[in-house]
Amino acid sequence: MSTKLILVRHGETVWHAEHRYAGSSDIALTDAGLQQAENLAAWATKHRPDVLVSSTLSRSWRTADAVAQATGLEHWTDGGLNEVDFGKGEGLTMEELYEKYPDAAAAFEAAPARSPMPSGEPGAIAVARALKVLARIIRDTDGGTALVVTHGTLMRLVMCTLLSIDPNLYRDVFPEVDNCALTTLSFEDEKASLLNFNVPVASAPKT
C-alpha cells in the first residue's frame, strides 16, 4: 500500500510581494496568507489527512495550526523541515544580493544545491535534513496520507532529489510554488512518484 505526502508551502508572508529571501528568518503571514491557511483548513476538513506536520517557523506553523484547529488533528513540528538558511541573503532580493555579493549570488543562481549564499546553508545539506524527517513521516503514516507544511525552496530541492533530478535545476523544473497549493507524492517501496504539483485547494481531487 502506498503512502502519500501532500507537500504545502505556507501562506503568503510580508516579504512575498518584494520577492525577498526568507529562509531562517521568522516572517509573519499577511492577511492573505492567513486566509490561504483557512482555505487549506477547509480543504483538510473534507479530505481528512491522517498526519499533520510542519516546520517550526511561524509562517509554516500557523498555516498548519489552522488545519489542526479545523480538523482536530495532532500537529507536530520538526526543524528539519525549515527553509534553507540563506545566511546574509536573508531579507534581500536577488537584485540586492548581486549588489552586495555578486560572485556568491552568481554561484548560488548557477548551483543552489551546492553553492550557498554568504554564511548560508548549502541546499544539499537542507535536503539531507529534510529527507530524514520525511522518512519518519512516511513510517508513521504507513499507507495513509500526511499533510506536510513547509517552504518553497526546500520543497523544490527535495522533490528534485526524490525524483532523481539534479537539484541545481529546481528553478527550471519547478519554477514556482504557490502558497498553500498542494503537491502530492506517492511512496511505495521507498520509490517516490509525483502525482500532482501546485494544485489549488479549491480544485484539488480527493486523495
N, C-alpha and C positions, 0 to 999 in steps of 0.2 A: 504494500500500500504506500502510495507517495505522500510525502509531507509537503505542504505549501507554505512558503513565506511570502507575505504581501509586504513589500517594502514601500514606505511612505516618507517623503520629505516633509518636514514640519511645515507649519503655516508661515505665511509671509512675515518677514521681520522689518524693522525700521531701516535697515540697510539695504533692503531689497531693491528699491527703486533706483538707487545710485550704483548698483552692482558692486558694492563693497565686500571685500572678503571677510566673512565671518566664520572663523574656524573655532578656536578655543574660547573666543570672546562670548560672553553670555548676553545675547542680544534679545530684546523684548519683541514680542509679536505686535503687529499692528492690529487695528480693529478688524481689518480684512482678514488677517491671519487668524484671529480668534474666531471669526465666522467660518473660515475654512475648516478649523478644528471642529466646530459644531456640525458642519456638513459631513465630515468624516465620521463623527459620532452617530449621526442619523443613519449613515450607511451601515455602520457596525451593528446597530440595533436590529437591522433587517437581515444581515448576512452572518452575524454571530461567529466571529473568530474564536478559537479556543484559547489562545495565549496572546498576551499583550505586553510588549517590551518596548522601551525607548532608550535613547541616550540619556545622560544625566544633565545635559544642558537645558536650560529652562524653556527655550523655544520648542524643543522636542518633547520635553516632559509635559509641558502644558497642553500641547497638541494631543498627546496620548491620554492625559488626565481627562480631557473632555470625553474620550471614548470610555474610560473607566467609569466616569460618573453616569454615563448614559446606559451602560451595559451591565455594570456590576462586576466586570472582570477585574481580577487582581492585576495590578500594574507594577511590574518591576523594571528597574533601570540598570544599565551597565555602561561604565565609562568607555568600554571597548567599542561602543557604537558612536562615540562622539566624533564630531567632524575632524578632518585633518587640521592639525595645528599649523597655521600659516605664518607663525613667528612674527617678524617685523612687517609682514604684509597685512596683518590684522587691521581691518578698518580702512584699508586703502583700495582704490580702484586699480585696474590694470594700468591705466594711463599714469597714475601716481607712482605705481611700482616701477615703471620704466624710467620715470624722472629720478627716483631715489636710488634704485638698484638695477640699472639697465642690463648688466650681464646676468645677474641672478634671475631677473624677470624673463629674459630670453631663454635661459636654460630651463626654467620652470615651464614655460609655454611649450618648449620642444619635447620635454620628457618629464611630465609632472609626477610620474610614479618613481622616478629616480632622482630628480633634482628638486630639492625643497626650496621654498622661499628662504631668505636670510633668517637664520635661527629657527627655522621651521622644521616640520616633520616630513620626511620623505613619504610619498604616497604609499610605497610598498610596505612601509612599517605600519601605517594606519590600516592597510588591508589585512596584514597578518593578525593584528589585534582584533579586528572586526570578525574575521573568519573563525577565531576561537569562540567568540560569543555566539555566532550563528550556528556553529556546530552544536553547542549546548542547547540552543533553542530548538533545533531540529530534533535532538534526542528527547527533549521534554515534550515537544508537540506530538511526536510519534504517530504519524498518519493523519494528523489534524491540520489546522490552519493557524498560523501565527501572524499577527499584525505587528510589524516592526517599524517604529517611527524613528527615523534617523536623518541624515543630511545629504545634500545633493552631490557634492564631490565624492564623498566616501561611497555613496551608493553606486555611482558610475564606475569607480575604480574596482569595487568589489564585484559588480556584475561582469565586467570585462574579465577579471581573474577567474570567476566561476565558469564562464563560457569559453575559456581558452582563447581570449582576445588580448592582444598586447594592451595592458592598462594605460600605457602612454598615449593611446589613441582614444581615450574615453570621450574626449570632446567631439571627435569626428563620428564615433559610433552612436553616442547618446548626447546630442548637442544640448538638450535642455531637459530638466526635471521640474515639472510644475509642482507648486506647493499643494500638498495633500492629495495628489493624484496617486493611483495605485499601480504598482509594478509587481507582477506575480511570478515567482519562481517555483517550480516543482522539483522535488528531490527524491530520487529513487536509487538505491544502492550507491549513494554519495555522488551521483551524477545529477547536475543541475540542468534544467530546461527552462527557457524563458517562455512563459505562456502569454503574457501581455506586458505592455510598457506604457507608463504615463497615461493611464486611463482615468478620466474624471469620475469622481464618485457618483455623480448623477446618472452616468451611463454605464456603470460597471456591471458586468454579468454576475450572476450568483456564483460563488466559489464552491 
